Amino acid sequence: MRHLIGLAVLAAGFAFIGPPPPARGDEAKPNVVWIIVDDMSANFSCYGERAVQTPNVDRMAREGLRFTKTFVTAPVCSACRSALITGMYQTSIGAQNHRSGRGVEKIHLPEGVEPIPALFKRNGYYTAISGPLGEGKGDRLGKTDYNFEWDPAMYDGPDWSGRKPGQPFFMQVQLPGGKAREGKNWPARVRRELGEPTREDAVQLAPYYPIDPVIIEDWARYLDSVRLTDKQVGDVIARLEKEGILDQTVVFFMTDHGISHARGKQFLYDEGLHVPLVIRGPGIPRGAVRSDLISQIDLAPTSLALAGIPIPKSMEAKNLLATEGTDRDAVFSARDRCDETVEHLRSVRTQRFKYVRNGYPERPMLQPNRYKDDKAIIKRLRELHAEGKLNDLHERILFAPTRPKEELYDLNDDPYELNNRAADPGYSGMLEKLRNRLDEWIEATGDKGRNPEPAAMYDSDMAVYLNQTKGERAEILKRNIATMKRWEAEGK
């Protein structure tokens, strides 16, 4: 783990390096606000989305720094959030399986690793976490969803109003994002808060999704959730302005992973990994854009540095605003068990290429998964597949019965990751290079996904799924659990 930087980062010579954080001296420390959004890709107008307008996020980009190539380390909530809050890869701290540690056996952070709020609090900051501001949440804290054991005392309250006069604060505002569209009263809420819903004829789908009324309607609802998210971002900015502290506050805006769709959430394609990142505040360049590779875990050391708090030497992330040593020539991501569905995926992405390694190539892309299979879009895709109404591309991308062990995409020519070049002799050199890079990262970070998840960490959750799932899916689920327990017994 300690050698990650030496193995994973080479100077890439990008044209723009951010400025150093403002000098501290006797100057008051800035407030730091993270706005973290569920289940949403970079579908904001400042990122090129044309179907909706997002004036508040656009304002942040206009008055701050926008990153165009930010990627999460895990495409599912709990693993991603466990990494984000520690500045460590979830695979390094044993938090890689979605909502693991809910059983008898618990996950404890390695020695020397602490959640960021605990570091802020120890250095004099008031720490807070909430859902959307101004929605009557009262004393409710916001979403955490960490896989490891943590002390609730690291949060002082649901917002910064309880701080001492002049005390700086670290605040997380957790927004529902793409999940909001799943509510039964969603259409009424859209009309009440946003006006007319997004027109379905404005929707543009990726080529691997069929043009189907159910898929189109869902995407239009999703775009309305983008609009709501933008409104909620505006609420945060407005409150900071009203209290006269906006110019003393560094605001980060980011999502926890991409849209929850067939090839998005839970998968290592850009639809699941690529997220927006915008930073606005004192010491941040105005109207700047950076296209270097960024990992979502970089928010942790960047925020600590802005507050003048020493960055732990063990932290695997980078301060994005340092004058040197910030460039990455690759970003790494991983996906393991999600709910009852056993999986083992690893990827490395450079500016031009994406390499994905499938741990279980004998299994289909869309393995049964109760969480995703309950969604109308997945039900509709499965119906179209069963009725033979999907074209060859949709069948190959979404419903192939097995997967290749390795995938390689040339993103310059193939941004939708449709054409696997792993077997192409013309790409053999790049395949070998990225294969080695991934192996180096796995070794350097001590990837704990190589070891089986103890049954005691998931048995209680699996019992719930077994009781609620019927028929063929229940049988597959039981087989998955039996496989996991066999791996554990065999020490794999």
Secondary structure as GFF3:
##gff-version 3
##sequence-region A 1 492
A	DSSP	alpha_helix	4	8	.	.	.	ID=ss1
A	DSSP	beta_strand	31	37	.	.	.	ID=ss2
A	DSSP	three_ten_helix	45	47	.	.	.	ID=ss3
A	DSSP	alpha_helix	55	63	.	.	.	ID=ss4
A	DSSP	beta_strand	65	71	.	.	.	ID=ss5
A	DSSP	alpha_helix	77	84	.	.	.	ID=ss6
A	DSSP	alpha_helix	116	122	.	.	.	ID=ss7
A	DSSP	beta_strand	126	130	.	.	.	ID=ss8
A	DSSP	three_ten_helix	152	154	.	.	.	ID=ss9
A	DSSP	three_ten_helix	160	162	.	.	.	ID=ss10
A	DSSP	beta_strand	169	175	.	.	.	ID=ss11
A	DSSP	three_ten_helix	177	182	.	.	.	ID=ss12
A	DSSP	alpha_helix	186	193	.	.	.	ID=ss13
A	DSSP	three_ten_helix	200	202	.	.	.	ID=ss14
A	DSSP	alpha_helix	213	242	.	.	.	ID=ss15
A	DSSP	three_ten_helix	246	248	.	.	.	ID=ss16
A	DSSP	beta_strand	249	255	.	.	.	ID=ss17
A	DSSP	alpha_helix	270	273	.	.	.	ID=ss18
A	DSSP	beta_strand	274	280	.	.	.	ID=ss19
A	DSSP	beta_strand	288	290	.	.	.	ID=ss20
A	DSSP	beta_strand	294	295	.	.	.	ID=ss21
A	DSSP	three_ten_helix	296	298	.	.	.	ID=ss22
A	DSSP	alpha_helix	299	306	.	.	.	ID=ss23
A	DSSP	beta_strand	331	335	.	.	.	ID=ss24
A	DSSP	beta_strand	345	349	.	.	.	ID=ss25
A	DSSP	beta_strand	353	358	.	.	.	ID=ss26
A	DSSP	alpha_helix	370	373	.	.	.	ID=ss27
A	DSSP	alpha_helix	376	386	.	.	.	ID=ss28
A	DSSP	alpha_helix	392	398	.	.	.	ID=ss29
A	DSSP	beta_strand	406	410	.	.	.	ID=ss30
A	DSSP	three_ten_helix	425	427	.	.	.	ID=ss31
A	DSSP	alpha_helix	428	444	.	.	.	ID=ss32
A	DSSP	three_ten_helix	448	450	.	.	.	ID=ss33
A	DSSP	three_ten_helix	455	457	.	.	.	ID=ss34
A	DSSP	alpha_helix	459	468	.	.	.	ID=ss35
A	DSSP	alpha_helix	471	490	.	.	.	ID=ss36
###
